[in-house]
Amino acid sequence: MERINYSSGAIWEDIVGYSRAVKIGNMIEVTGTVAVDENNILAGGDSAYEQTRFIIQKIERILQNAGASLKDVIRTRMFVTDISRWEEYGKAHGEFFKDIRPCTTMVQVCGLIGAEFLIEIEATAIIS
């Protein structure tokens, strides 16, 4: 099967050696995604809700580039720095996925790539 790597140009991609997403056959894996825009500037400020919305929209764009949509997402993984804010993360996630209902996990971690990031999300999609 053909493998297609998708890059976003994030500063960490070349340093760490990863892709924003990888598509093999009808499966797409989207790497951990934080709320940083194309200029490597934080999006959403200190709002867990806004950072989550931004990340899901960013994931949606890379899925579209790979020929998929959020409807094809079967799994999300949310890594958060403060689990007590779960309702904020969950509200944003629910706005996009309430009808799709992928499997999901939310786990508190001690830190992400930068202290300003409150959440990082991974996604798996299968194009039907």
Backbone as numpy.savetxt, mean C-alpha at the origin, in Angstrom:
# Nx Ny Nz CAx CAy CAz Cx Cy Cz
6.33 -18.18 -16.99 5.50 -16.99 -16.99 6.36 -15.74 -16.99
5.86 -14.74 -17.65 6.58 -13.48 -17.72 6.49 -12.74 -16.39
7.60 -12.13 -16.01 7.67 -11.30 -14.81 7.82 -9.86 -15.24
6.98 -8.98 -14.68 7.07 -7.56 -14.97 7.25 -6.82 -13.65
8.33 -6.04 -13.55 8.58 -5.21 -12.37 8.10 -3.79 -12.65
7.42 -3.20 -11.69 6.94 -1.82 -11.80 7.66 -0.98 -10.77
8.20 0.14 -11.19 8.93 1.04 -10.30 8.12 2.31 -10.08
8.27 2.89 -8.91 7.62 4.18 -8.65 8.65 5.31 -8.61
9.92 4.94 -8.58 10.96 5.95 -8.48 11.26 6.37 -7.06
10.70 5.67 -6.08 10.97 6.00 -4.67 12.47 5.89 -4.41
12.97 6.75 -3.55 14.41 6.80 -3.28 14.94 5.49 -2.71
14.08 4.71 -2.09 14.53 3.48 -1.44 14.66 2.31 -2.41
14.02 2.38 -3.58 13.99 1.23 -4.50 15.39 0.78 -4.92
16.23 1.70 -5.36 17.57 1.34 -5.80 18.47 0.93 -4.63
18.30 1.60 -3.50 19.14 1.31 -2.34 18.86 -0.11 -1.82
17.59 -0.44 -1.67 17.19 -1.72 -1.09 17.10 -2.81 -2.15
16.82 -2.43 -3.39 16.71 -3.40 -4.47 15.34 -4.04 -4.52
14.31 -3.23 -4.72 12.94 -3.76 -4.80 12.14 -2.99 -5.83
10.96 -3.49 -6.13 10.03 -2.86 -7.07 8.77 -2.46 -6.33
8.08 -1.45 -6.83 6.79 -1.03 -6.26 5.79 -2.17 -6.36
5.83 -2.87 -7.50 4.94 -4.02 -7.69 5.61 -5.00 -8.64
5.22 -6.27 -8.51 5.70 -7.31 -9.41 4.47 -8.09 -9.88
4.40 -8.28 -11.20 3.30 -9.04 -11.79 3.86 -10.29 -12.45
3.32 -11.44 -12.08 3.65 -12.71 -12.72 2.33 -13.37 -13.05
2.09 -13.60 -14.31 0.80 -14.16 -14.72 -0.31 -13.21 -14.34
-1.30 -13.73 -13.63 -2.43 -12.89 -13.22 -2.30 -12.40 -11.77
-1.13 -12.60 -11.16 -0.92 -12.19 -9.77 -0.03 -10.95 -9.69
-0.44 -10.03 -8.82 0.33 -8.80 -8.60 0.57 -8.65 -7.10
1.83 -8.47 -6.74 2.19 -8.16 -5.35 2.64 -6.70 -5.31
2.04 -5.93 -4.40 2.43 -4.54 -4.23 3.21 -4.44 -2.92
4.41 -3.90 -3.02 5.31 -3.80 -1.88 4.75 -2.87 -0.81
5.34 -2.93 0.37 4.95 -2.02 1.44 5.01 -0.58 0.96
3.91 0.14 1.16 3.75 1.48 0.61 3.45 2.46 1.73
4.22 3.54 1.78 3.99 4.59 2.77 3.45 5.83 2.08
3.04 6.81 2.87 2.40 8.02 2.36 3.45 9.05 1.95
4.16 8.73 0.87 5.13 9.68 0.32 4.76 9.90 -1.14
4.77 11.16 -1.57 4.38 11.46 -2.95 5.56 11.31 -3.91
5.33 11.66 -5.18 6.35 11.48 -6.21 7.58 12.36 -5.99
7.48 13.35 -5.10 8.62 14.20 -4.76 9.25 13.79 -3.43
8.88 12.59 -2.95 9.37 12.06 -1.68 9.02 12.94 -0.49
7.82 13.54 -0.55 7.31 14.39 0.53 6.13 13.68 1.19
6.08 13.72 2.51 5.00 13.11 3.28 3.65 13.64 2.83
2.70 12.74 2.66 1.32 13.12 2.35 0.44 12.73 3.53
-0.47 13.59 3.90 -1.40 13.27 4.98 -1.01 13.77 6.35
0.17 14.35 6.46 0.61 14.90 7.75 0.54 13.87 8.86
0.04 14.29 10.01 -0.06 13.42 11.18 -1.42 12.73 11.26
-2.14 12.70 10.15 -3.46 12.07 10.12 -3.34 10.62 9.66
-3.66 9.69 10.56 -3.64 8.27 10.21 -4.64 8.00 9.08
-5.77 8.65 9.13 -6.81 8.50 8.11 -6.30 8.97 6.75
-5.73 10.17 6.69 -5.27 10.73 5.41 -4.09 9.96 4.84
-3.16 9.53 5.70 -2.04 8.73 5.20 -2.56 7.43 4.60
-3.53 6.80 5.25 -4.08 5.54 4.75 -4.77 5.75 3.41
-5.58 6.80 3.30 -6.26 7.10 2.02 -5.23 7.31 0.91
-4.20 8.09 1.19 -3.19 8.37 0.18 -2.52 7.08 -0.28
-2.18 6.22 0.66 -1.50 4.96 0.32 -2.39 4.09 -0.55
-3.65 3.95 -0.20 -4.54 3.10 -0.99 -4.71 3.66 -2.40
-4.79 4.97 -2.53 -4.87 5.58 -3.86 -3.58 5.34 -4.65
-2.46 5.36 -3.97 -1.17 5.07 -4.60 -1.12 3.61 -5.06
-1.60 2.71 -4.23 -1.68 1.30 -4.60 -2.62 1.12 -5.79
-3.73 1.83 -5.77 -4.69 1.74 -6.88 -4.04 2.13 -8.20
-3.23 3.18 -8.19 -2.57 3.63 -9.43 -1.60 2.58 -9.96
-0.81 1.95 -9.09 0.14 0.95 -9.58 -0.60 -0.28 -10.07
-1.71 -0.63 -9.42 -2.52 -1.75 -9.91 -3.08 -1.45 -11.30
-3.53 -0.23 -11.51 -4.06 0.15 -12.82 -2.96 0.07 -13.87
-1.75 0.49 -13.52 -0.62 0.38 -14.46 -0.35 -1.07 -14.84
-0.66 -1.98 -13.91 -0.42 -3.41 -14.14 -1.64 -4.12 -14.72
-2.69 -3.37 -15.04 -3.88 -3.96 -15.64 -4.89 -4.50 -14.64
-4.86 -4.01 -13.42 -5.76 -4.49 -12.38 -6.47 -3.30 -11.73
-7.28 -3.60 -10.73 -7.96 -2.55 -9.96 -8.06 -3.01 -8.51
-8.58 -2.13 -7.67 -8.76 -2.51 -6.27 -9.71 -3.71 -6.14
-10.61 -3.88 -7.09 -11.54 -5.01 -7.05 -10.81 -6.35 -7.13
-9.58 -6.33 -7.64 -8.79 -7.55 -7.77 -7.97 -7.86 -6.51
-8.00 -6.97 -5.53 -7.21 -7.16 -4.31 -7.85 -8.25 -3.46
-7.02 -9.24 -3.10 -7.51 -10.33 -2.24 -6.93 -10.25 -0.83
-5.88 -9.41 -0.64 -5.24 -9.32 0.67 -4.56 -7.98 0.83
-4.73 -7.40 2.03 -3.95 -6.22 2.41 -3.31 -6.50 3.76
-2.16 -5.88 3.96 -1.45 -5.97 5.23 -1.10 -4.56 5.66
-1.56 -4.17 6.85 -1.31 -2.83 7.35 -0.37 -2.91 8.54
0.74 -2.22 8.42 1.72 -2.13 9.50 1.60 -0.72 10.06
1.22 -0.62 11.32 0.93 0.68 11.92 1.83 0.93 13.13
2.10 2.19 13.40 2.97 2.51 14.53 2.19 2.75 15.82
0.87 2.89 15.71 0.04 3.10 16.90 -1.31 2.42 16.68
-1.43 1.20 17.18 -2.64 0.40 16.96 -3.87 1.03 17.61
-3.67 1.93 18.59 -4.82 2.58 19.22 -5.57 3.47 18.23
-4.95 3.77 17.09 -5.61 4.59 16.05 -6.25 3.71 14.98
-6.52 2.44 15.32 -7.03 1.48 14.36 -8.30 1.95 13.65
-9.15 2.71 14.35 -10.39 3.16 13.72 -10.13 4.16 12.59
-9.08 4.97 12.73 -8.73 5.92 11.66 -8.24 5.18 10.43
-7.32 4.22 10.64 -6.82 3.42 9.53 -7.97 2.63 8.91
-8.76 2.02 9.78 -9.86 1.18 9.34 -10.92 1.95 8.57
-11.20 3.17 8.98 -12.20 3.99 8.27 -11.77 4.21 6.83
-10.51 4.59 6.64 -10.02 4.83 5.27 -10.01 3.53 4.47
-9.52 2.45 5.08 -9.47 1.15 4.39 -10.89 0.74 3.99
-11.84 0.92 4.88 -13.22 0.55 4.61 -13.85 1.35 3.49
-13.46 2.61 3.33 -14.01 3.42 2.25 -13.68 2.84 0.88
-12.54 2.20 0.76 -12.13 1.61 -0.52 -12.54 0.14 -0.63
-12.56 -0.57 0.49 -12.69 -2.02 0.43 -13.96 -2.59 1.06
-14.92 -1.74 1.46 -16.09 -2.26 2.17 -16.88 -3.28 1.35
-16.91 -3.13 0.03 -17.64 -4.08 -0.81 -16.74 -5.18 -1.35
-15.44 -4.92 -1.42 -14.48 -5.90 -1.94 -14.13 -6.92 -0.86
-13.92 -6.44 0.35 -13.62 -7.25 1.53 -12.48 -8.24 1.36
-11.28 -7.73 1.07 -10.12 -8.64 1.00 -9.76 -9.12 2.41
-9.02 -10.20 2.47 -8.42 -10.57 3.75 -7.50 -9.42 4.15
-7.40 -9.16 5.43 -6.51 -8.08 5.85 -5.91 -8.36 7.22
-4.79 -7.73 7.46 -4.10 -7.83 8.73 -3.66 -6.43 9.12
-3.79 -6.10 10.41 -3.25 -4.85 10.94 -2.36 -5.22 12.11
-1.10 -4.84 12.02 -0.11 -5.19 13.04 0.63 -3.94 13.48
0.79 -3.77 14.78 1.61 -2.65 15.26 3.08 -3.03 15.19
3.87 -2.08 14.68 5.31 -2.26 14.60 5.98 -1.13 15.38
7.25 -1.32 15.73 7.93 -0.29 16.52 8.35 0.91 15.68
8.42 0.76 14.36 8.77 1.88 13.51 8.74 1.50 12.04
8.66 2.52 11.20 8.70 2.33 9.75 9.95 3.03 9.22
10.07 3.17 7.91 11.29 3.70 7.27 11.58 5.15 7.71
10.56 5.86 8.16 10.72 7.21 8.67 9.73 7.45 9.80
10.13 8.20 10.81 9.28 8.42 11.98 7.97 9.12 11.64
7.93 9.84 10.52 6.73 10.57 10.12 5.64 9.65 9.55
6.02 8.43 9.18 5.06 7.50 8.59 4.33 6.74 9.68
3.01 6.77 9.64 2.17 6.12 10.64 1.71 4.74 10.20
1.74 4.48 8.90 1.22 3.23 8.35 1.94 2.89 7.06
2.10 1.59 6.84 2.64 1.05 5.58 1.70 -0.08 5.18
1.34 -0.13 3.90 0.38 -1.14 3.43 0.97 -1.94 2.28
0.78 -3.25 2.33 1.09 -4.17 1.22 -0.23 -4.67 0.67
-0.23 -5.07 -0.60 -1.45 -5.63 -1.20 -1.11 -6.73 -2.17
-2.01 -7.70 -2.25 -1.91 -8.80 -3.23 -3.19 -8.76 -4.06
-3.01 -8.81 -5.38 -4.16 -8.83 -6.28 -4.04 -9.98 -7.26
-5.17 -10.54 -7.60 -5.24 -11.57 -8.64 -6.26 -11.11 -9.67
-5.80 -10.99 -10.90 -6.69 -10.55 -11.98 -7.50 -11.77 -12.44
-8.82 -11.64 -12.37 -9.66 -12.78 -12.75 -9.90 -12.80 -14.26
